[in-house]
Amino acid sequence: MAMTGDFSAPAGIRVPDSTLAREATELVRDSASELIYDHSRRVYFFGALQGRNRNLDFDPELLYVAAMFHDLGLGEPFHDSGRRFEVDSADEARRFLREHQVPEDGVRRVWTAIALHTTPGIPEFMEPEVALVTAGVEYDVLGIGYHDIGEADRAAVVALHPRPDFKRRILDAFTEGIRHKPQTTFGNVKADVLAHYVPGFVRGDFVRTILDSPWSE
């Protein structure tokens, strides 16, 4: 697959030069904030770099689409969906890929990569595209594996897509994206966000849920 001629890309990692990738870029640029757009592009680059480090044979086009769509569900159109933002993001990606007649195996990989990107401990054991979206997210948001990527490559990615005040701004974006559906944070890492930033939020309790179930014993 051809890649774009962006020679400032880090260590030869370039965005796929395809209609699918270009239209994914346009859709996310038009639909999401600059914060989410830049973050999503960094997730692709960091995920691809980690894929190279791990000798994983991944499809750059599928990885790119998954990275670009992974946070789309945080946007205002999805605030009242009642579903996890990861599922809203994954469903948007699936719709987009099917419109472009991508084979169902590719659609499934992208959907799964997006849906599981906030569920640590599972994606790393799945297909490369699934593993690498999570790796890219964990690198950019949490700094996991920070030293796995060299300083020059890391700086090249950030030069392409800067991250001013990123920690605060991404936490604000998470909060606004999920505060309207707090029940969707039960059992996943986003409950921590609402616990920090939404007064009165009550975290779901797995043990209490079992004990209070309608079963007698």
FIKOLZA-1660 file (N, C-alpha, C; in steps of 0.1 Angstrom, whole numbers, plus 5000, padded with zeros to 4 digits):
% residues 217
   i   px   py   pz ch aa at
   1 5008 4988 5000  A  M  N
   1 5000 5000 5000  A  M CA
   1 5009 5012 5000  A  M  C
   2 5006 5022 4992  A  A  N
   2 5013 5034 4991  A  A CA
   2 5011 5043 5004  A  A  C
   3 5022 5050 5007  A  M  N
   3 5021 5060 5018  A  M CA
   3 5022 5074 5013  A  M  C
   4 5018 5083 5021  A  T  N
   4 5019 5097 5018  A  T CA
   4 5033 5101 5017  A  T  C
   5 5036 5112 5010  A  G  N
   5 5049 5117 5009  A  G CA
   5 5054 5127 5019  A  G  C
   6 5049 5125 5032  A  D  N
   6 5052 5134 5043  A  D CA
   6 5065 5129 5048  A  D  C
   7 5076 5135 5044  A  F  N
   7 5089 5131 5048  A  F CA
   7 5093 5136 5062  A  F  C
   8 5085 5143 5068  A  S  N
   8 5087 5147 5082  A  S CA
   8 5082 5136 5092  A  S  C
   9 5075 5126 5086  A  A  N
   9 5070 5115 5094  A  A CA
   9 5081 5108 5101  A  A  C
  10 5079 5103 5114  A  P  N
  10 5089 5097 5122  A  P CA
  10 5094 5084 5116  A  P  C
  11 5107 5082 5114  A  A  N
  11 5113 5069 5111  A  A CA
  11 5106 5062 5100  A  A  C
  12 5102 5069 5090  A  G  N
  12 5096 5063 5078  A  G CA
  12 5081 5059 5080  A  G  C
  13 5075 5061 5092  A  I  N
  13 5061 5058 5094  A  I CA
  13 5052 5069 5088  A  I  C
  14 5045 5065 5077  A  R  N
  14 5037 5075 5071  A  R CA
  14 5022 5070 5070  A  R  C
  15 5013 5080 5068  A  V  N
  15 4999 5077 5067  A  V CA
  15 4996 5071 5054  A  V  C
  16 4988 5060 5054  A  P  N
  16 4985 5053 5041  A  P CA
  16 4979 5063 5031  A  P  C
  17 4984 5062 5018  A  D  N
  17 4979 5071 5008  A  D CA
  17 4968 5064 5000  A  D  C
  18 4956 5065 5006  A  S  N
  18 4945 5058 4999  A  S CA
  18 4932 5067 5001  A  S  C
  19 4923 5064 4993  A  T  N
  19 4910 5072 4994  A  T CA
  19 4904 5069 5008  A  T  C
  20 4905 5057 5013  A  L  N
  20 4899 5054 5026  A  L CA
  20 4906 5062 5037  A  L  C
  21 4919 5063 5037  A  A  N
  21 4926 5070 5047  A  A CA
  21 4923 5085 5046  A  A  C
  22 4923 5090 5034  A  R  N
  22 4921 5105 5032  A  R CA
  22 4907 5109 5036  A  R  C
  23 4897 5100 5033  A  E  N
  23 4883 5104 5038  A  E CA
  23 4881 5102 5053  A  E  C
  24 4889 5092 5059  A  A  N
  24 4888 5091 5073  A  A CA
  24 4894 5104 5080  A  A  C
  25 4905 5108 5074  A  T  N
  25 4911 5121 5079  A  T CA
  25 4902 5132 5078  A  T  C
  26 4895 5134 5067  A  E  N
  26 4886 5145 5065  A  E CA
  26 4874 5144 5074  A  E  C
  27 4869 5132 5076  A  L  N
  27 4857 5131 5085  A  L CA
  27 4860 5134 5099  A  L  C
  28 4872 5129 5104  A  V  N
  28 4875 5132 5118  A  V CA
  28 4879 5147 5120  A  V  C
  29 4886 5152 5110  A  R  N
  29 4890 5166 5111  A  R CA
  29 4877 5175 5112  A  R  C
  30 4867 5171 5104  A  D  N
  30 4855 5179 5104  A  D CA
  30 4846 5177 5116  A  D  C
  31 4847 5165 5122  A  S  N
  31 4838 5161 5133  A  S CA
  31 4843 5163 5147  A  S  C
  32 4856 5162 5148  A  A  N
  32 4862 5162 5162  A  A CA
  32 4869 5175 5164  A  A  C
  33 4873 5178 5176  A  S  N
  33 4881 5189 5180  A  S CA
  33 4895 5188 5175  A  S  C
  34 4902 5198 5175  A  E  N
  34 4917 5198 5171  A  E CA
  34 4924 5189 5181  A  E  C
  35 4920 5189 5194  A  L  N
  35 4926 5181 5204  A  L CA
  35 4925 5166 5201  A  L  C
  36 4913 5162 5197  A  I  N
  36 4911 5148 5194  A  I CA
  36 4917 5144 5181  A  I  C
  37 4917 5153 5171  A  Y  N
  37 4923 5150 5158  A  Y CA
  37 4938 5148 5160  A  Y  C
  38 4945 5157 5167  A  D  N
  38 4959 5155 5169  A  D CA
  38 4963 5143 5177  A  D  C
  39 4955 5141 5188  A  H  N
  39 4957 5129 5196  A  H CA
  39 4955 5116 5188  A  H  C
  40 4945 5116 5179  A  S  N
  40 4942 5104 5171  A  S CA
  40 4954 5101 5161  A  S  C
  41 4959 5112 5155  A  R  N
  41 4970 5110 5146  A  R CA
  41 4983 5105 5154  A  R  C
  42 4985 5110 5166  A  R  N
  42 4996 5105 5174  A  R CA
  42 4994 5091 5177  A  R  C
  43 4982 5087 5180  A  V  N
  43 4980 5073 5184  A  V CA
  43 4984 5064 5172  A  V  C
  44 4981 5068 5160  A  Y  N
  44 4985 5060 5148  A  Y CA
  44 5000 5059 5148  A  Y  C
  45 5007 5070 5148  A  F  N
  45 5021 5070 5147  A  F CA
  45 5028 5062 5158  A  F  C
  46 5024 5065 5171  A  F  N
  46 5029 5057 5182  A  F CA
  46 5026 5042 5181  A  F  C
  47 5014 5039 5177  A  G  N
  47 5010 5025 5176  A  G CA
  47 5018 5018 5165  A  G  C
  48 5020 5025 5154  A  A  N
  48 5028 5019 5143  A  A CA
  48 5043 5017 5147  A  A  C
  49 5048 5027 5154  A  L  N
  49 5062 5026 5159  A  L CA
  49 5063 5014 5169  A  L  C
  50 5053 5013 5177  A  Q  N
  50 5054 5001 5186  A  Q CA
  50 5052 4988 5179  A  Q  C
  51 5044 4988 5168  A  G  N
  51 5043 4976 5160  A  G CA
  51 5056 4972 5154  A  G  C
  52 5063 4982 5149  A  R  N
  52 5076 4979 5143  A  R CA
  52 5086 4974 5154  A  R  C
  53 5085 4980 5166  A  N  N
  53 5094 4975 5177  A  N CA
  53 5091 4961 5181  A  N  C
  54 5078 4957 5179  A  R  N
  54 5074 4944 5184  A  R CA
  54 5074 4934 5172  A  R  C
  55 5078 4938 5160  A  N  N
  55 5078 4930 5148  A  N CA
  55 5064 4924 5145  A  N  C
  56 5054 4933 5146  A  L  N
  56 5041 4929 5143  A  L CA
  56 5037 4932 5128  A  L  C
  57 5031 4923 5122  A  D  N
  57 5027 4925 5108  A  D CA
  57 5013 4930 5108  A  D  C
  58 5011 4944 5107  A  F  N
  58 4998 4950 5108  A  F CA
  58 4995 4957 5095  A  F  C
  59 4982 4959 5093  A  D  N
  59 4977 4966 5081  A  D CA
  59 4976 4981 5085  A  D  C
  60 4985 4989 5079  A  P  N
  60 4985 5003 5082  A  P CA
  60 4972 5011 5080  A  P  C
  61 4965 5007 5070  A  E  N
  61 4952 5013 5067  A  E CA
  61 4942 5011 5078  A  E  C
  62 4941 4998 5082  A  L  N
  62 4931 4995 5093  A  L CA
  62 4936 5001 5106  A  L  C
  63 4949 5001 5109  A  L  N
  63 4953 5008 5121  A  L CA
  63 4950 5023 5120  A  L  C
  64 4952 5029 5109  A  Y  N
  64 4950 5043 5108  A  Y CA
  64 4935 5047 5110  A  Y  C
  65 4926 5039 5104  A  V  N
  65 4912 5042 5105  A  V CA
  65 4908 5040 5120  A  V  C
  66 4913 5029 5126  A  A  N
  66 4909 5027 5140  A  A CA
  66 4914 5038 5149  A  A  C
  67 4926 5042 5147  A  A  N
  67 4932 5053 5155  A  A CA
  67 4924 5066 5153  A  A  C
  68 4921 5069 5141  A  M  N
  68 4914 5081 5138  A  M CA
  68 4900 5082 5144  A  M  C
  69 4893 5070 5145  A  F  N
  69 4879 5070 5149  A  F CA
  69 4878 5067 5164  A  F  C
  70 4889 5064 5171  A  H  N
  70 4887 5057 5184  A  H CA
  70 4881 5066 5195  A  H  C
  71 4882 5079 5193  A  D  N
  71 4876 5088 5203  A  D CA
  71 4864 5096 5198  A  D  C
  72 4859 5093 5186  A  L  N
  72 4849 5101 5180  A  L CA
  72 4836 5101 5188  A  L  C
  73 4834 5090 5196  A  G  N
  73 4822 5089 5204  A  G CA
  73 4822 5098 5216  A  G  C
  74 4832 5105 5218  A  L  N
  74 4832 5115 5229  A  L CA
  74 4825 5128 5225  A  L  C
  75 4822 5129 5212  A  G  N
  75 4816 5141 5207  A  G CA
  75 4802 5143 5211  A  G  C
  76 4797 5156 5211  A  E  N
  76 4784 5159 5215  A  E CA
  76 4772 5151 5209  A  E  C
  77 4773 5147 5196  A  P  N
  77 4762 5139 5190  A  P CA
  77 4759 5126 5198  A  P  C
  78 4769 5122 5206  A  F  N
  78 4768 5109 5212  A  F CA
  78 4766 5110 5227  A  F  C
  79 4764 5122 5232  A  H  N
  79 4763 5124 5247  A  H CA
  79 4751 5117 5253  A  H  C
  80 4740 5116 5245  A  D  N
  80 4728 5110 5250  A  D CA
  80 4726 5096 5245  A  D  C
  81 4736 5089 5239  A  S  N
  81 4734 5076 5233  A  S CA
  81 4731 5065 5244  A  S  C
  82 4736 5067 5256  A  G  N
  82 4734 5057 5266  A  G CA
  82 4743 5046 5265  A  G  C
  83 4753 5046 5256  A  R  N
  83 4762 5036 5254  A  R CA
  83 4776 5041 5257  A  R  C
  84 4785 5031 5259  A  R  N
  84 4799 5035 5261  A  R CA
  84 4804 5043 5249  A  R  C
  85 4812 5053 5251  A  F  N
  85 4817 5061 5240  A  F CA
  85 4826 5052 5231  A  F  C
  86 4832 5042 5236  A  E  N
  86 4840 5033 5228  A  E CA
  86 4832 5026 5217  A  E  C
  87 4820 5022 5221  A  V  N
  87 4811 5015 5212  A  V CA
  87 4805 5025 5202  A  V  C
  88 4802 5037 5206  A  D  N
  88 4797 5047 5196  A  D CA
  88 4808 5050 5186  A  D  C
  89 4821 5051 5191  A  S  N
  89 4832 5053 5181  A  S CA
  89 4834 5041 5172  A  S  C
  90 4833 5029 5177  A  A  N
  90 4835 5017 5169  A  A CA
  90 4824 5016 5159  A  A  C
  91 4811 5019 5163  A  D  N
  91 4800 5018 5153  A  D CA
  91 4802 5028 5142  A  D  C
  92 4807 5040 5145  A  E  N
  92 4809 5050 5134  A  E CA
  92 4820 5045 5125  A  E  C
  93 4830 5039 5130  A  A  N
  93 4840 5033 5121  A  A CA
  93 4835 5022 5113  A  A  C
  94 4827 5013 5119  A  R  N
  94 4821 5002 5111  A  R CA
  94 4812 5007 5100  A  R  C
  95 4804 5017 5103  A  R  N
  95 4796 5023 5092  A  R CA
  95 4804 5029 5081  A  R  C
  96 4815 5036 5084  A  F  N
  96 4824 5042 5075  A  F CA
  96 4830 5031 5066  A  F  C
  97 4835 5021 5072  A  L  N
  97 4843 5010 5065  A  L CA
  97 4833 5003 5056  A  L  C
  98 4821 5000 5060  A  R  N
  98 4812 4993 5052  A  R CA
  98 4807 5001 5040  A  R  C
  99 4806 5014 5042  A  E  N
  99 4803 5023 5031  A  E CA
  99 4814 5022 5020  A  E  C
 100 4826 5020 5025  A  H  N
 100 4838 5019 5015  A  H CA
 100 4841 5004 5011  A  H  C
 101 4831 4995 5015  A  Q  N
 101 4832 4981 5010  A  Q CA
 101 4845 4974 5015  A  Q  C
 102 4849 4977 5027  A  V  N
 102 4860 4970 5033  A  V CA
 102 4855 4956 5037  A  V  C
 103 4863 4946 5035  A  P  N
 103 4859 4932 5039  A  P CA
 103 4856 4932 5054  A  P  C
 104 4847 4923 5057  A  E  N
 104 4842 4922 5070  A  E CA
 104 4853 4918 5081  A  E  C
 105 4863 4911 5077  A  D  N
 105 4873 4908 5087  A  D CA
 105 4880 4921 5091  A  D  C
 106 4883 4930 5081  A  G  N
 106 4889 4943 5085  A  G CA
 106 4880 4951 5093  A  G  C
 107 4867 4951 5090  A  V  N
 107 4857 4959 5097  A  V CA
 107 4857 4954 5112  A  V  C
 108 4857 4941 5114  A  R  N
 108 4857 4935 5127  A  R CA
 108 4869 4939 5135  A  R  C
 109 4881 4939 5128  A  R  N
 109 4893 4942 5135  A  R CA
 109 4893 4957 5140  A  R  C
 110 4888 4966 5132  A  V  N
 110 4888 4980 5135  A  V CA
 110 4878 4982 5147  A  V  C
 111 4866 4976 5145  A  W  N
 111 4856 4977 5156  A  W CA
 111 4861 4972 5169  A  W  C
 112 4867 4961 5169  A  T  N
 112 4873 4955 5182  A  T CA
 112 4884 4964 5187  A  T  C
 113 4893 4969 5179  A  A  N
 113 4904 4977 5183  A  A CA
 113 4898 4989 5190  A  A  C
 114 4888 4996 5185  A  I  N
 114 4882 5008 5191  A  I CA
 114 4875 5004 5204  A  I  C
 115 4866 4994 5203  A  A  N
 115 4858 4990 5215  A  A CA
 115 4866 4986 5227  A  A  C
 116 4878 4981 5225  A  L  N
 116 4885 4976 5236  A  L CA
 116 4897 4985 5240  A  L  C
 117 4898 4997 5235  A  H  N
 117 4910 5005 5237  A  H CA
 117 4911 5010 5251  A  H  C
 118 4900 5010 5259  A  T  N
 118 4901 5013 5273  A  T CA
 118 4899 5001 5283  A  T  C
 119 4902 4989 5277  A  T  N
 119 4901 4977 5285  A  T CA
 119 4914 4970 5285  A  T  C
 120 4923 4975 5294  A  P  N
 120 4937 4970 5294  A  P CA
 120 4937 4955 5298  A  P  C
 121 4948 4948 5293  A  G  N
 121 4950 4934 5296  A  G CA
 121 4945 4925 5286  A  G  C
 122 4937 4929 5276  A  I  N
 122 4931 4920 5266  A  I CA
 122 4936 4923 5252  A  I  C
 123 4936 4936 5247  A  P  N
 123 4940 4939 5233  A  P CA
 123 4954 4934 5230  A  P  C
 124 4963 4934 5239  A  E  N
 124 4977 4930 5236  A  E CA
 124 4978 4916 5231  A  E  C
 125 4968 4907 5234  A  F  N
 125 4968 4893 5230  A  F CA
 125 4960 4891 5217  A  F  C
 126 4955 4901 5211  A  M  N
 126 4947 4900 5199  A  M CA
 126 4954 4903 5187  A  M  C
 127 4947 4905 5175  A  E  N
 127 4953 4908 5163  A  E CA
 127 4961 4921 5164  A  E  C
 128 4971 4923 5155  A  P  N
 128 4980 4934 5157  A  P CA
 128 4973 4947 5157  A  P  C
 129 4963 4949 5148  A  E  N
 129 4957 4962 5148  A  E CA
 129 4950 4965 5161  A  E  C
 130 4944 4955 5167  A  V  N
 130 4937 4957 5180  A  V CA
 130 4948 4960 5191  A  V  C
 131 4958 4953 5191  A  A  N
 131 4969 4955 5201  A  A CA
 131 4975 4969 5199  A  A  C
 132 4977 4973 5187  A  L  N
 132 4984 4986 5185  A  L CA
 132 4976 4998 5187  A  L  C
 133 4963 4998 5185  A  V  N
 133 4955 5010 5189  A  V CA
 133 4956 5012 5204  A  V  C
 134 4955 5002 5211  A  T  N
 134 4956 5003 5226  A  T CA
 134 4970 5007 5229  A  T  C
 135 4981 5002 5223  A  A  N
 135 4994 5006 5226  A  A CA
 135 4996 5021 5223  A  A  C
 136 4991 5025 5212  A  G  N
 136 4992 5040 5208  A  G CA
 136 4985 5049 5218  A  G  C
 137 4973 5044 5222  A  V  N
 137 4965 5052 5232  A  V CA
 137 4973 5052 5246  A  V  C
 138 4977 5041 5250  A  E  N
 138 4985 5040 5263  A  E CA
 138 4997 5048 5262  A  E  C
 139 5004 5049 5251  A  Y  N
 139 5016 5056 5250  A  Y CA
 139 5013 5071 5251  A  Y  C
 140 5003 5076 5243  A  D  N
 140 5000 5090 5242  A  D CA
 140 4994 5096 5255  A  D  C
 141 4985 5088 5261  A  V  N
 141 4977 5093 5272  A  V CA
 141 4984 5089 5286  A  V  C
 142 4989 5077 5287  A  L  N
 142 4994 5073 5300  A  L CA
 142 5010 5072 5300  A  L  C
 143 5016 5073 5289  A  G  N
 143 5031 5072 5289  A  G CA
 143 5036 5058 5291  A  G  C
 144 5027 5048 5289  A  I  N
 144 5032 5034 5290  A  I CA
 144 5041 5030 5279  A  I  C
 145 5053 5025 5282  A  G  N
 145 5063 5021 5272  A  G CA
 145 5070 5034 5267  A  G  C
 146 5070 5044 5274  A  Y  N
 146 5075 5057 5270  A  Y CA
 146 5089 5056 5263  A  Y  C
 147 5098 5048 5270  A  H  N
 147 5112 5047 5265  A  H CA
 147 5113 5037 5254  A  H  C
 148 5103 5030 5250  A  D  N
 148 5103 5020 5239  A  D CA
 148 5105 5027 5226  A  D  C
 149 5101 5040 5225  A  I  N
 149 5103 5048 5213  A  I CA
 149 5114 5058 5216  A  I  C
 150 5123 5060 5206  A  G  N
 150 5134 5069 5208  A  G CA
 150 5130 5083 5209  A  G  C
 151 5139 5091 5215  A  E  N
 151 5135 5105 5217  A  E CA
 151 5133 5113 5204  A  E  C
 152 5141 5109 5194  A  A  N
 152 5140 5116 5181  A  A CA
 152 5127 5113 5174  A  A  C
 153 5123 5100 5174  A  D  N
 153 5110 5096 5168  A  D CA
 153 5098 5102 5176  A  D  C
 154 5099 5102 5189  A  R  N
 154 5089 5108 5198  A  R CA
 154 5087 5123 5194  A  R  C
 155 5099 5130 5193  A  A  N
 155 5098 5144 5190  A  A CA
 155 5093 5147 5177  A  A  C
 156 5095 5138 5167  A  A  N
 156 5090 5140 5153  A  A CA
 156 5075 5139 5153  A  A  C
 157 5070 5130 5161  A  V  N
 157 5055 5128 5161  A  V CA
 157 5049 5141 5167  A  V  C
 158 5054 5145 5178  A  V  N
 158 5049 5157 5185  A  V CA
 158 5051 5170 5177  A  V  C
 159 5061 5170 5169  A  A  N
 159 5063 5182 5160  A  A CA
 159 5052 5182 5150  A  A  C
 160 5048 5171 5145  A  L  N
 160 5037 5170 5135  A  L CA
 160 5023 5173 5142  A  L  C
 161 5021 5168 5154  A  H  N
 161 5009 5170 5161  A  H CA
 161 5012 5173 5176  A  H  C
 162 5013 5186 5178  A  P  N
 162 5017 5191 5192  A  P CA
 162 5007 5187 5202  A  P  C
 163 5011 5187 5215  A  R  N
 163 5002 5184 5226  A  R CA
 163 5003 5194 5237  A  R  C
 164 5000 5207 5234  A  P  N
 164 5000 5217 5245  A  P CA
 164 4990 5214 5256  A  P  C
 165 4994 5214 5268  A  D  N
 165 4985 5212 5279  A  D CA
 165 4977 5200 5278  A  D  C
 166 4982 5190 5272  A  F  N
 166 4974 5178 5267  A  F CA
 166 4968 5171 5279  A  F  C
 167 4975 5169 5290  A  K  N
 167 4970 5161 5301  A  K CA
 167 4957 5167 5306  A  K  C
 168 4957 5180 5309  A  R  N
 168 4945 5186 5313  A  R CA
 168 4934 5186 5303  A  R  C
 169 4937 5189 5290  A  R  N
 169 4927 5190 5280  A  R CA
 169 4921 5177 5277  A  R  C
 170 4928 5166 5277  A  I  N
 170 4922 5153 5273  A  I CA
 170 4913 5148 5285  A  I  C
 171 4917 5151 5297  A  L  N
 171 4908 5148 5308  A  L CA
 171 4895 5156 5308  A  L  C
 172 4896 5168 5304  A  D  N
 172 4884 5176 5302  A  D CA
 172 4875 5170 5291  A  D  C
 173 4882 5165 5280  A  A  N
 173 4874 5159 5269  A  A CA
 173 4867 5146 5273  A  A  C
 174 4875 5138 5281  A  F  N
 174 4869 5126 5286  A  F CA
 174 4857 5129 5295  A  F  C
 175 4859 5139 5304  A  T  N
 175 4848 5143 5313  A  T CA
 175 4835 5147 5306  A  T  C
 176 4837 5156 5296  A  E  N
 176 4825 5161 5289  A  E CA
 176 4819 5150 5280  A  E  C
 177 4827 5141 5276  A  G  N
 177 4822 5130 5267  A  G CA
 177 4814 5120 5274  A  G  C
 178 4816 5118 5287  A  I  N
 178 4809 5107 5294  A  I CA
 178 4801 5112 5306  A  I  C
 179 4801 5125 5310  A  R  N
 179 4794 5129 5322  A  R CA
 179 4779 5127 5320  A  R  C
 180 4774 5127 5308  A  H  N
 180 4760 5125 5306  A  H CA
 180 4755 5111 5306  A  H  C
 181 4764 5102 5307  A  K  N
 181 4761 5087 5308  A  K CA
 181 4770 5080 5317  A  K  C
 182 4769 5084 5330  A  P  N
 182 4779 5079 5340  A  P CA
 182 4778 5064 5341  A  P  C
 183 4766 5058 5339  A  Q  N
 183 4765 5043 5340  A  Q CA
 183 4774 5036 5331  A  Q  C
 184 4778 5042 5320  A  T  N
 184 4787 5035 5311  A  T CA
 184 4801 5033 5316  A  T  C
 185 4804 5039 5327  A  T  N
 185 4818 5038 5332  A  T CA
 185 4820 5026 5342  A  T  C
 186 4809 5019 5344  A  F  N
 186 4810 5008 5354  A  F CA
 186 4819 4997 5349  A  F  C
 187 4830 4995 5357  A  G  N
 187 4839 4984 5354  A  G CA
 187 4850 4988 5344  A  G  C
 188 4851 5001 5340  A  N  N
 188 4862 5005 5331  A  N CA
 188 4869 5018 5337  A  N  C
 189 4880 5021 5331  A  V  N
 189 4889 5031 5336  A  V CA
 189 4883 5045 5336  A  V  C
 190 4872 5048 5329  A  K  N
 190 4867 5061 5328  A  K CA
 190 4859 5065 5341  A  K  C
 191 4856 5055 5350  A  A  N
 191 4850 5058 5362  A  A CA
 191 4860 5067 5370  A  A  C
 192 4873 5065 5369  A  D  N
 192 4882 5074 5376  A  D CA
 192 4881 5088 5372  A  D  C
 193 4878 5091 5359  A  V  N
 193 4877 5104 5354  A  V CA
 193 4865 5111 5361  A  V  C
 194 4853 5105 5361  A  L  N
 194 4842 5111 5367  A  L CA
 194 4843 5113 5382  A  L  C
 195 4850 5103 5389  A  A  N
 195 4853 5104 5403  A  A CA
 195 4861 5117 5406  A  A  C
 196 4870 5120 5398  A  H  N
 196 4878 5132 5400  A  H CA
 196 4871 5145 5396  A  H  C
 197 4863 5145 5386  A  Y  N
 197 4859 5158 5380  A  Y CA
 197 4844 5160 5380  A  Y  C
 198 4836 5151 5385  A  V  N
 198 4821 5153 5385  A  V CA
 198 4816 5152 5399  A  V  C
 199 4813 5163 5406  A  P  N
 199 4808 5162 5420  A  P CA
 199 4796 5153 5421  A  P  C
 200 4795 5145 5431  A  G  N
 200 4784 5137 5434  A  G CA
 200 4784 5124 5426  A  G  C
 201 4793 5121 5417  A  F  N
 201 4794 5109 5410  A  F CA
 201 4796 5097 5420  A  F  C
 202 4788 5087 5418  A  V  N
 202 4789 5075 5427  A  V CA
 202 4794 5063 5418  A  V  C
 203 4805 5058 5421  A  R  N
 203 4811 5047 5413  A  R CA
 203 4803 5034 5415  A  R  C
 204 4801 5027 5404  A  G  N
 204 4795 5014 5405  A  G CA
 204 4803 5004 5413  A  G  C
 205 4797 4996 5420  A  D  N
 205 4804 4986 5429  A  D CA
 205 4800 4972 5425  A  D  C
 206 4809 4965 5420  A  F  N
 206 4807 4951 5415  A  F CA
 206 4802 4942 5427  A  F  C
 207 4808 4943 5438  A  V  N
 207 4804 4934 5450  A  V CA
 207 4790 4938 5454  A  V  C
 208 4787 4951 5455  A  R  N
 208 4774 4955 5459  A  R CA
 208 4763 4950 5449  A  R  C
 209 4767 4951 5436  A  T  N
 209 4758 4946 5426  A  T CA
 209 4754 4931 5427  A  T  C
 210 4764 4924 5431  A  I  N
 210 4762 4909 5433  A  I CA
 210 4753 4907 5446  A  I  C
 211 4756 4914 5457  A  L  N
 211 4749 4912 5469  A  L CA
 211 4735 4917 5468  A  L  C
 212 4732 4927 5460  A  D  N
 212 4719 4933 5459  A  D CA
 212 4711 4927 5448  A  D  C
 213 4716 4917 5441  A  S  N
 213 4709 4912 5430  A  S CA
 213 4696 4904 5435  A  S  C
 214 4686 4902 5426  A  P  N
 214 4674 4895 5431  A  P CA
 214 4675 4881 5435  A  P  C
 215 4687 4875 5433  A  W  N
 215 4689 4861 5437  A  W CA
 215 4689 4861 5453  A  W  C
 216 4683 4850 5458  A  S  N
 216 4682 4849 5473  A  S CA
 216 4695 4845 5479  A  S  C
 217 4703 4838 5472  A  E  N
 217 4716 4834 5478  A  E CA
 217 4726 4832 5467  A  E  C
% end
